[in-house]
């Protein structure tokens, strides 16, 4: 190969074999390998011998930016093909109710903290009777615990996750809802102790109606044991009971949730989907 690299540019690859025969016996025994007889390989060897620069150039930063723009444009075109978003809201408890409940939670926590960290220590410092100190502590803690317990199942929003095939048009969505699979994913939003949103993801088949649970405030339940096993010990336990108010998020002209109904394409609450989900849950679980 060294001989080819040195002599090739001078005499050409075709003349190597002839010149080698007329030299010494050692060189005369030289035979060009069959790989070098290929015209394409000979062309590559010539380019390599003359050390010509490669015609391929490295991509610059502008090329990378243009490639990213093309990909973003292609993704936007794909999303435009779907008239309906993937995550569709089907239930809304009402802005006034949600705001009032959040303020009630925070107020009860502040009240409990005030009694626990200010009033109780002042009574202890004043050497008040133990019964009076205990009563003051209970008066500050019990309201916060009661409100946290009774308002934990309150559902503020419900979203349904639609497959790509059901998002192309409204008629296709209606057909999908009429024959909704049991594996359709739902996201129920509740509020934590500090009024922070908590999201519970489940399938339609996991939801079942219930009565008389948690002082009658829970009307839908699920089994959260599998999800709790996957969580760390310091994390919140999964929500197993939900309170979805009746008369909200209903179809057009039904209930007080009418003001949240859609006023255009994909705007507002698609309450009729939640009606279909409720009917499916009650039909399969009762």
Rosetta blueprint (number, residue, H / E / L):
1 X L
2 X H
3 X H
4 X H
5 X H
6 X H
7 X H
8 X H
9 X H
10 X H
11 X H
12 X L
13 X L
14 X L
15 X L
16 X H
17 X H
18 X H
19 X H
20 X H
21 X H
22 X L
23 X L
24 X L
25 X H
26 X H
27 X H
28 X H
29 X L
30 X L
31 X L
32 X L
33 X L
34 X H
35 X H
36 X H
37 X H
38 X L
39 X H
40 X H
41 X H
42 X H
43 X H
44 X H
45 X H
46 X H
47 X H
48 X H
49 X H
50 X L
51 X L
52 X L
53 X L
54 X L
55 X L
56 X L
57 X L
58 X L
59 X L
60 X L
61 X H
62 X H
63 X H
64 X H
65 X H
66 X H
67 X H
68 X H
69 X H
70 X H
71 X H
72 X H
73 X H
74 X H
75 X H
76 X H
77 X H
78 X H
79 X H
80 X H
81 X L
82 X L
83 X L
84 X L
85 X L
86 X L
87 X E
88 X E
89 X E
90 X E
91 X E
92 X E
93 X L
94 X L
95 X H
96 X H
97 X H
98 X H
99 X H
100 X H
101 X H
102 X H
103 X H
104 X H
105 X H
106 X H
107 X H
108 X H
109 X H
110 X H
111 X H
112 X H
113 X H
114 X H
115 X H
116 X H
117 X H
118 X H
119 X H
120 X H
121 X H
122 X H
123 X H
124 X H
125 X H
126 X L
127 X L
128 X L
129 X L
130 X H
131 X H
132 X H
133 X H
134 X H
135 X H
136 X H
137 X H
138 X H
139 X H
140 X H
141 X H
142 X H
143 X H
144 X H
145 X H
146 X H
147 X H
148 X H
149 X H
150 X H
151 X H
152 X L
153 X L
154 X E
155 X L
156 X L
157 X E
158 X E
159 X E
160 X E
161 X E
162 X L
163 X L
164 X H
165 X H
166 X H
167 X L
168 X L
169 X L
170 X H
171 X H
172 X H
173 X H
174 X H
175 X H
176 X H
177 X H
178 X H
179 X L
180 X L
181 X L
182 X L
183 X L
184 X L
185 X E
186 X E
187 X E
188 X E
189 X E
190 X E
191 X E
192 X L
193 X L
194 X L
195 X L
196 X L
197 X E
198 X E
199 X E
200 X E
201 X E
202 X E
203 X E
204 X H
205 X H
206 X H
207 X L
208 X E
209 X E
210 X E
211 X E
212 X E
213 X E
214 X L
215 X L
216 X L
217 X L
218 X E
219 X E
220 X E
221 X E
222 X L
223 X L
224 X L
225 X H
226 X H
227 X H
228 X H
229 X H
230 X L
231 X L
232 X L
233 X L
234 X L
235 X L
236 X L
237 X L
238 X L
239 X L
240 X L
241 X E
242 X E
243 X E
244 X L
245 X L
246 X L
247 X L
248 X L
249 X L
250 X L
251 X L
252 X L
253 X L
254 X L
255 X L
256 X H
257 X H
258 X H
259 X H
260 X H
261 X E
262 X L
263 X L
264 X L
265 X L
266 X L
267 X L
268 X L
269 X E
270 X L
271 X H
272 X H
273 X H
274 X H
275 X H
276 X H
277 X H
278 X H
279 X H
280 X H
281 X H
282 X H
283 X H
284 X H
285 X H
286 X L
